Amino acid sequence: MSLRRLAGTTAAMAVVAALLAALSADLPGPGVLADPQAFVDTAGPDRLVAGLAAQLAWLAWGWGALGLVLTALSAIPGIVGGLARGVGRLVLPAGVRRAAAVALGVGLVVVTPTLTACSPAAQPAAAVQSLPQSLPVPDWPAGPAPAPAEAPPAAPSPAPVPAWPAGEHVVLPGDCLWDIAAADLRARTGAEPHATEVARAVEAWWAANADVIGPDPDLLLPGQVLRAPVTPAPPPESENPA
């Protein structure tokens, strides 16, 4: 997160709040909605419309401030950041989250850890079935040797199938980081991972591919090549040394 952008955005929101407070100082508050007809009879419809417009402006400002706070908290690693991202996906559209991330500088500078290619799983050797030893052949009278049978034509070899480098995943339509991380954990451990393990693995995949994914981990584009993290998930905070 850029501290300069955070300070500038906070100052801009404070200026907007001050302007709204100055413009709506003498306008009616939300209490007029209890009996709008009585207010119109005493102050006129223009005052009612102006008061409602001011309340809508305050609601828009509060929604924007909430989005900026959630975006700033999403940069914090651990449970707090994950919870802020989950709430942000519920209350903010993807476009607003992206604009807030640009305004605060979240996800623009990410240190990507050095990755090593995952070694592919060794293919099991094909089982070779031993043939029984040939039985003794009786000595028949000698006869003309039969002509050697022609060998059948060799079947054409199949064309080589291209394979992606080990440790990389190519995004397909409908893919999401949750499914990619869960599949990687199943391949590594051979067991069904827990939801908390998958959540930590999603964080590791996003951190390792932030330069490709960008600030929104929910926005994956088909054709993107994602690199698997060195470890499937970062260690919990309690395991870090003090």
C-alpha positions as CSV (number, residue, x, y, z in Angstrom):
1,M,0.0,0.0,0.0
2,S,1.2,3.5,-0.9
3,L,1.2,5.8,2.2
4,R,1.3,8.8,0.0
5,R,-1.9,7.7,-1.9
6,L,-3.6,6.7,1.4
7,A,-2.9,10.2,2.8
8,G,-4.1,11.9,-0.3
9,T,-7.3,9.9,-0.6
10,T,-8.0,10.5,3.1
11,A,-7.6,14.2,2.7
12,A,-9.8,14.2,-0.4
13,M,-12.6,12.4,1.5
14,A,-12.2,14.8,4.4
15,V,-12.6,17.8,2.1
16,V,-15.8,16.2,0.5
17,A,-17.2,15.6,4.0
18,A,-16.5,19.2,5.0
19,L,-18.3,20.5,1.9
20,L,-21.3,18.3,2.4
21,A,-21.5,19.4,6.1
22,A,-21.4,23.1,5.0
23,L,-24.0,22.7,2.3
24,S,-26.4,20.6,4.3
25,A,-26.1,22.5,7.6
26,D,-29.5,24.3,7.3
27,L,-31.2,21.4,5.5
28,P,-33.6,19.0,7.2
29,G,-32.3,15.7,8.4
30,P,-33.6,12.1,8.1
31,G,-36.4,13.0,10.6
32,V,-38.5,14.6,7.9
33,L,-39.3,11.2,6.5
34,A,-41.4,10.5,9.6
35,D,-44.1,13.0,8.4
36,P,-43.0,14.5,5.0
37,Q,-46.5,16.0,4.3
38,A,-46.4,18.1,7.5
39,F,-42.9,19.3,6.5
40,V,-44.0,20.3,3.0
41,D,-47.0,22.2,4.4
42,T,-44.7,24.2,6.7
43,A,-41.5,24.6,4.7
44,G,-42.4,23.8,1.1
45,P,-41.5,21.0,-1.3
46,D,-38.2,22.5,-2.3
47,R,-36.8,22.2,1.2
48,L,-37.9,18.5,1.3
49,V,-36.2,17.7,-2.0
50,A,-33.0,19.5,-1.0
51,G,-32.9,17.6,2.3
52,L,-33.4,14.3,0.6
53,A,-30.6,15.1,-1.9
54,A,-28.3,15.9,1.0
55,Q,-29.0,12.6,2.7
56,L,-28.4,10.7,-0.5
57,A,-25.1,12.5,-0.9
58,W,-24.1,11.5,2.7
59,L,-25.0,7.9,1.9
60,A,-22.8,7.9,-1.2
61,W,-19.9,9.4,0.8
62,G,-20.3,6.8,3.5
63,W,-20.4,4.0,1.0
64,G,-17.2,5.3,-0.6
65,A,-15.5,5.7,2.7
66,L,-16.5,2.1,3.7
67,G,-15.0,0.8,0.4
68,L,-11.7,2.6,1.0
69,V,-11.5,1.3,4.6
70,L,-12.1,-2.3,3.4
71,T,-9.6,-1.9,0.6
72,A,-7.0,-0.6,3.0
73,L,-7.6,-3.4,5.4
74,S,-7.4,-6.0,2.7
75,A,-3.7,-5.3,2.3
76,I,-3.1,-6.6,5.8
77,P,-2.0,-10.3,5.8
78,G,-3.8,-12.9,7.7
79,I,-7.4,-13.2,8.9
80,V,-8.1,-9.5,9.0
81,G,-7.1,-9.0,5.4
82,G,-9.1,-12.1,4.3
83,L,-12.2,-10.9,6.2
84,A,-11.9,-7.4,4.7
85,R,-11.7,-8.9,1.2
86,G,-14.7,-11.1,1.8
87,V,-16.9,-8.2,3.0
88,G,-15.6,-6.0,0.2
89,R,-16.7,-8.6,-2.4
90,L,-20.2,-8.5,-0.8
91,V,-20.8,-4.7,-0.6
92,L,-18.6,-3.4,-3.5
93,P,-18.7,-4.3,-7.2
94,A,-15.5,-5.3,-8.9
95,G,-15.1,-2.0,-10.7
96,V,-15.4,0.0,-7.4
97,R,-12.9,-2.4,-5.7
98,R,-10.4,-1.9,-8.5
99,A,-10.8,1.9,-8.4
100,A,-10.3,1.9,-4.7
101,A,-7.2,-0.3,-5.0
102,V,-5.7,2.1,-7.5
103,A,-6.6,5.1,-5.4
104,L,-4.8,3.6,-2.3
105,G,-2.0,1.9,-4.2
106,V,-3.0,-1.6,-3.0
107,G,-1.5,-4.4,-5.0
108,L,0.6,-2.2,-7.2
109,V,3.9,-3.0,-5.6
110,V,4.2,-6.7,-4.5
111,V,7.3,-8.6,-3.7
112,T,7.1,-11.9,-5.4
113,P,9.0,-14.8,-3.7
114,T,11.4,-16.8,-5.8
115,L,9.7,-20.0,-7.0
116,T,11.1,-23.4,-7.9
117,A,9.5,-25.6,-10.4
118,C,7.5,-28.5,-8.8
119,S,8.8,-31.8,-9.9
120,P,6.1,-33.8,-11.8
121,A,4.9,-37.0,-10.2
122,A,6.8,-40.0,-11.4
123,Q,4.8,-42.1,-13.8
124,P,4.3,-45.7,-12.6
125,A,6.2,-48.2,-14.6
126,A,4.1,-50.4,-16.8
127,A,3.7,-53.9,-15.4
128,V,5.3,-56.5,-17.6
129,Q,3.4,-59.8,-17.6
130,S,5.8,-62.8,-17.8
131,L,5.0,-65.3,-20.4
132,P,5.0,-69.0,-19.6
133,Q,7.9,-71.0,-20.8
134,S,7.4,-72.8,-24.1
135,L,6.5,-76.5,-23.9
136,P,8.6,-79.1,-25.7
137,V,7.7,-79.5,-29.4
138,P,7.4,-83.0,-30.8
139,D,9.9,-84.0,-33.5
140,W,7.7,-84.1,-36.7
141,P,9.1,-85.3,-40.0
142,A,11.1,-82.7,-41.8
143,G,9.2,-80.7,-44.4
144,P,9.6,-77.6,-46.5
145,A,10.1,-74.6,-44.3
146,P,7.2,-72.2,-44.4
147,A,7.8,-68.8,-45.9
148,P,8.4,-66.2,-43.1
149,A,5.3,-64.2,-42.4
150,E,5.5,-60.6,-43.4
151,A,5.7,-58.2,-40.4
152,P,2.6,-56.0,-40.1
153,P,3.2,-52.4,-41.0
154,A,4.2,-50.3,-38.0
155,A,1.5,-48.1,-36.7
156,P,2.2,-44.4,-37.1
157,S,3.5,-42.9,-33.9
158,P,1.1,-40.4,-32.4
159,A,1.9,-36.7,-32.6
160,P,3.6,-35.3,-29.4
161,V,1.2,-33.6,-27.0
162,P,2.5,-30.3,-25.8
163,A,2.6,-30.0,-22.0
164,W,2.9,-26.9,-19.8
165,P,6.0,-26.6,-17.7
166,A,5.8,-28.2,-14.3
167,G,4.6,-25.9,-11.5
168,E,2.4,-23.7,-13.8
169,H,-1.3,-23.5,-14.3
170,V,-3.0,-22.0,-17.3
171,V,-6.3,-20.3,-16.4
172,L,-9.3,-21.8,-18.3
173,P,-12.8,-20.3,-18.5
174,G,-14.6,-20.7,-15.2
175,D,-11.4,-21.2,-13.1
176,C,-11.0,-19.4,-9.8
177,L,-8.2,-19.2,-7.3
178,W,-10.1,-21.3,-4.7
179,D,-10.5,-24.3,-7.1
180,I,-6.9,-24.0,-8.3
181,A,-5.5,-23.8,-4.8
182,A,-7.7,-26.7,-3.6
183,A,-6.6,-28.9,-6.5
184,D,-3.0,-28.1,-5.8
185,L,-3.4,-29.1,-2.2
186,R,-5.0,-32.4,-3.1
187,A,-2.2,-33.1,-5.6
188,R,0.4,-32.4,-2.9
189,T,-1.1,-34.2,0.1
190,G,-3.4,-36.7,-1.5
191,A,-6.2,-35.8,0.8
192,E,-9.2,-33.4,0.8
193,P,-8.0,-30.0,2.2
194,H,-9.8,-28.1,4.9
195,A,-11.4,-24.8,4.1
196,T,-8.8,-22.9,6.2
197,E,-6.0,-24.6,4.4
198,V,-7.5,-23.6,1.1
199,A,-8.0,-20.0,2.2
200,R,-4.3,-19.8,3.1
201,A,-3.3,-21.5,-0.1
202,V,-5.4,-18.8,-2.0
203,E,-3.3,-16.1,-0.3
204,A,-0.1,-17.9,-1.3
205,W,-1.2,-18.2,-5.0
206,W,-2.3,-14.6,-5.1
207,A,1.0,-13.4,-3.6
208,A,3.1,-15.5,-6.0
209,N,1.1,-14.2,-9.1
210,A,0.1,-10.7,-8.1
211,D,1.9,-9.3,-11.1
212,V,-0.4,-11.4,-13.4
213,I,-3.7,-11.3,-11.4
214,G,-3.6,-7.7,-10.2
215,P,-5.4,-6.3,-7.1
216,D,-8.5,-8.4,-7.5
217,P,-8.0,-12.1,-6.8
218,D,-11.5,-12.9,-8.1
219,L,-10.8,-11.6,-11.6
220,L,-9.0,-14.3,-13.6
221,L,-8.7,-14.2,-17.3
222,P,-8.5,-17.3,-19.6
223,G,-5.0,-17.8,-20.8
224,Q,-3.2,-16.3,-17.8
225,V,-0.2,-18.5,-16.7
226,L,-0.1,-18.8,-12.9
227,R,3.0,-20.1,-11.1
228,A,2.6,-22.4,-8.1
229,P,3.9,-21.1,-4.8
230,V,6.9,-22.7,-3.2
231,T,4.7,-23.8,-0.3
232,P,0.9,-24.5,-0.8
233,A,0.0,-22.0,2.0
234,P,1.8,-19.5,4.1
235,P,2.3,-20.6,7.8
236,P,-0.2,-19.3,10.3
237,E,0.8,-16.1,12.1
238,S,1.0,-18.0,15.5
239,E,3.8,-20.1,14.0
240,N,6.0,-17.2,13.1
241,P,8.9,-16.5,15.5
242,A,8.4,-13.4,17.7
